[in-house]
């Protein structure tokens, strides 16, 4: 089996949850001894994984360029996975034209339209209403879901949203959360840890907003009660506006990218994740649970993780409550240990790699074996591929012709 992955960016598992997830999917394919090719129009990035070391072919491709046609005709993949809906928009019509029998997989990462709508509502200081989700971005993303044979959805919240509000058939959706190896055996105990940690790629708008909220409102309240405490802020690609927030006298330390995020997470006593908008699952909180680090976060941060009210920390949505929870938990050893154990249970019960990987591969194989019947049952997808692919094709060919002049 040959699988072509068309990536929005090159995988950076030490920089983002999206990078970690992509590597988990790639490792699932490698475990099946499938031939994996990863192609991307993005520039080669500083922190990207060396895929060649894993016997994975790396190919740089161009947007709106006929060279991709020659590439895919030569490769003849059995499956094509689009990393985010934008890649399906760009390359889906070319896959349809040259490899119509290839299984088409969409990995959403998270629901982009949901994240954008929440961000807009936050900026306007409004409560998000169901109709606020009916945006142009939602139309584009949901159309891409219909055009693919199966879409990987990372959060049960988003699974329910796609089915209940947008009427997407469950048969073209597959719940595929983080695939985690379990908790770390060498996690330090309460007394061996100190200080707070916040972590997240600075290019991701929800993370930057969280850092600003910490700096401007939350951390001063914590520091007032814990004058010796420090907040260590990590994240890839910090801009100058972020490094300018570094203030050792206030205990606010912007440290930027770190090669081993798990190591610094293990050293911290509490993870702070004050996310006010976003979507999907938050990799920083999965890392925290694996590392035995309880957290203070918001409803948005915990979304997709919680079942039966079992959580690995405290949820607070206002600055003063958030700060009070952080201060209280910082010194509460028994409570801290209980939240640590809750996190271990969440990882083991809901994100076990072996089970999730097995279910994912089984679903892929089932659809491959019944592809013609599967597509016949989903007429909306056939219709959208016929019509929208033509319009996308003509636009791409017009851009290509313009660029060649």
N, C-alpha and C positions, 0 to 999 in steps of 0.2 A: 504494500500500500504506500502510495506517495501522497504526502500532504504538503501543500503550499500554504504558508502563513504570510499574509500581507499585513505588515505591522505599521501602525501609525507612527511609532517610534521604535528604536532598537531597545531591547529589554535591558532595564537597569534595576535588578532586584534589590540593590542596596540604596536606591534612591526613591522608590515609590512602591506602593502596594500593587499598582498595575504591573510593574516590572516583575514583582514576585509572583503574581498570579500567572503572568505569561510564561514564566519559567516552569511553574508547576504544570501547566498544560503541555508545554513542550516535553517535559520529562515523562508525562503520561504517554505521549506518542512514542518517545524513544523506548519506553519500557515495552511497548507492543512491537518493537523492532520495525516501526514504520520509517520510511525514508522522509526526513523532514528538510524542507527548504524554507528559509526565512528571508523574505524580501521586504524592503521598505524604501519609500522615497525620502525619508528623513536623512539628515546629515549624520555621519558616524559620530556618536557621542562619547564624551570623555569617560563616563562610568559604565559603559555598556558591557554586557557579558560577552566573553569570547566564545561565540557559538561554534566556531570551527573546532575548538578543543573538544566539543561534544559530538564531532562528526556531523555537524549540521551545516549545510551549505548556506552561505550568506550572499545575497544578491542585492545590489543597489538598483532600484528601478526609478523611472521618471513618470511624473504626472503628465497626462495628455500627450503621450508619445507612443507611436506605433511600435517602438522597440519592445514594449511589453507583450505585444501580440506574438512576436517571434519567440520571445522567451517562454511564454506559456505553451505555445504549440510544440516547442521542443521538449519541455518538461512533461507535459501530459499528466497532470496530477489527478489522482482519484478523488481528492478532497481539497477544498480551498477554505481556509478560515480567515475571515476578515476581522482585524483587530480594531474595533469601534466602527460605527456605521459610516463614518466618512470614507473609510477605505472601500466599503461596499459600494458607495455612490461613485467613487472614482474608477474602480476597476471591475465592478460587478458586470457591466455590460460586455466587457472584453472577455471575462470568464464565460459568460453566457454564450457568446459568439463562438469561442474557440474550444471550450470544454463544457458543452451543455450537460453532459452526464456526470460531471464532478459534483459531489456532495458539497453544498454551500453551508458553512457554519459562520454564524455571527457571534463574536464575543463582545457583549455590550460594555464590559468593565463596570460601568454603572449607567443608570438612566440619565443621559446628558440633559434631556429636556426637563427632568425633575429637578436636577441640580440648578439649572439656569432659572427655572421658575421660582424656586425657593430663594435664590440670590436676588432676583428682582423684587420679590415680595419683601425681603429683608431690607433692601435699600429704600423701598417706599414705606417701610414700617407698617406693612399691612399683613393681615392673616391670609395665608394661601388658600384660595378657593378652588374647587375642582375645575372650574372653567379656565382658571389661570394656567392650567397645564396644556390647554389646547392651542399651542403655539406653532409657528412655522417649523421650529426645531423638532417638536413632537411629531409633526406630519412627516418630516424627513426620516426621523429615527424609526418610527413605527412602520413606515413604508419599507425600510430596509429589513426590518424583522420579517415582514410578510414575504419579501423576495427571497429570503434564505430558507433553507430546509429545516434548520434548527438554530435556535438562539440560546446562548448560555446566559442565564440570569443569576447574578451573584447574591441577591437578597430575596428572602421570602416576601418581604414587604413589596418589592417591585414586581415579583411574580403575581401577587394578588392585584396590584394596580393595573398591570398590563391586561389581565384577564377581565377584571370587573369593570374598569372604567373605559377601556379601549376595545374590549371584546376580542382579544387575540386568543385563538384556540390554544388550549394547554398542550396539544399534540405537537406544536412547533416551538414550544418553550421547554427548556431543561434547567432545573435548579442546580446550579454548580457553584457552591460557595468556595471559600478558601480551602485548599487541601493541605492540611498541616500535619507535621510529623509527630506532634505531641508536645508535651512540656519538656523544658530543659532539666536535666537531672542535677545540674550543679548550681541551681539558683541560690544566691545568698539569702540568709534569713533577715528578719526585721532589724536586728542590731547591727548587722554588717552593711547596712545601706544608709544613705543620707541624701538629702536634697530632692528637688523635683526635676522632672524632665518633660519637655514638650518636643515633639518631633514631627516633621512633615515637609514634603517637597515644597519649596517656596513658589514654584511656578503654578501650584494648585491654589486657586483663589480662596477656597475655604480655609486652607492652612494659614495663609497670610493674614486673613481677617482674624483668625484665632490668636495669632501672635500679637497683633495690634491690640486686641481686647485684653490679653494678658498684661501687656505693657502699660496700657493706659488706665485700666480699672482694676483688674483682678489681682495682679501681683502686688501693687502697693498695699492692698488690704491684707494679703498674706504676710508680707514682709513686716508690716506694722506689729503683727502678733508673733512672728517668728523672725526676729531681726538678724539671726545668724544663718538663716536658710538661703539657699541659692536655687535659681531656676536655670537649668542648662537647656538651651534652645538649639536643636539640631535640625538639619534639613538641607537637601541638595539645592544648588543654584540660588544661594541667597543674594538678592540684589543689594545695592548700596543702601537703599532705604531700610533694609533689614539689619545690615551690619552696623548702621548708625544707631540702632537701638541698644547696642552693647553698652552696659553700664555696670562695671564691677562693684562700685560703691553701693549700688542698689541691689546687688546680687542677681542682676539680670544679664546672663552671659550668652551671647549669640555665638555659637561654635560652628555653625554651618554643616557641611557634609561630613559624615563619618563612615569609615569603611565597614565597621562592624556595629550596626545599630543595636543588635541584641546585647552586645557587651555593655554598652552605656545604659541600656534599659535595665539590665540586671543590677547595675550599681545604684540606680535611683530608688527612693522609697515610694514615690508616687508619680504616676504619669498624669499630666494635665492635658485635656483635650477639649477645650471650650469651643466646639464647632457650632456655629449659628446657622449654617446652611450646608448643603451637600447631598450626596446620595450614595447608594451602594454600601459596602462594608468598609470599615476603616481599618486599614492594615496596621496602623500604630497601636490600636487597641488589641488586635490579635497578637501582635508582638508582645505587648505588655502582659497579656495573660500567659503566653508561653514562658515569659521570663519571670513570672510570679510577682509582677508589679501591679498592685491595685491602682485604680484610676478614679479621677473625677472627670465626668464628661456631661454632655447634654443629651436630650432625647434624640437629637439628630445623630450624635456620635454613637449612641448605643443601638440605633435602629438596625434591625436585621440580625442582631446578636441575641436579644433577650427572648426567652421563652419561660413561662411559669415564674416570672419575676426573679429569676436567678441571674445575678449580675456580679461582676468582679470589682465593684466600687460603689460610688455614689453619683446619682444623677441630679444635676442642678442647672437651671436655665437662666438664673439671674446672677449678676456679678457678686453681690454680697453673699448670697447663699452658696455660690461656688467657692468663694474664698473661705467661708466658715467651714464648709465640708472638708476642704483641703487641710486646714489648720487642725481640725478635730481628728481626722484620720491619721495625720502625721505622727501623733503621739499615742494613738490607741492601738497598742500591740495586738490584743486579742481580736479586735474587730478587723484589723489589717490582715491577720492570719486567716480569718474566715473569708474575707473577700479574695485573698490569694487562692484559697481552696476552691471557691466558687469559679474563679477563672480557669483553674485546672479542669474542673468538671465540664465547663462549657467547651473547652478545646477537645477534650476526649469524647464527649457525647455528640457533638454537632459538627465537628470539622476534621474528623479522622480521615487522613489521606487515603488509606487503603480502601475504605468503603466508598468514598465519593469518587475516587478514580475508577473503581470497578463499575459503578453505576453509569458514569459518564461514557466509558468505552463501550459498555453494553448498548447504550442508547444509540451511539454513533453506528455501531455495527448493525443494529436492527434496521436503522433507516437506510443504510447502504444496501442491505439485502432486499429492501422493499421500496426502493426509491421512486419507481414509476407510480406505484399505487399511492405512496405518500403524497406525491405532488398532485395527483389527480384529486385527492381529497381536499386540497387547499387551492381552490380556484382563484381566490383573491391574489395569491402569490403569483400564479401563472399570468393573470391579467396585468398585474403591476410590472412584472418582468417584460411583458410584451410592449406596454405603452411607455412606462417611464424610462426603461432602458434605451428605447429609441431616442427620446429627447436628450438623455444624458450622453448618448453616443454622438448625436449631432453637435451638441455643445462642445464635447471633447475634441471632435474632429475639426471644428471651427477654430478652437484655440490652437490645436496642433498646426493647422495650416497657417494661422496668423504668425505663430512663433517661427515657422520655417522661412518666412519672408526676410 
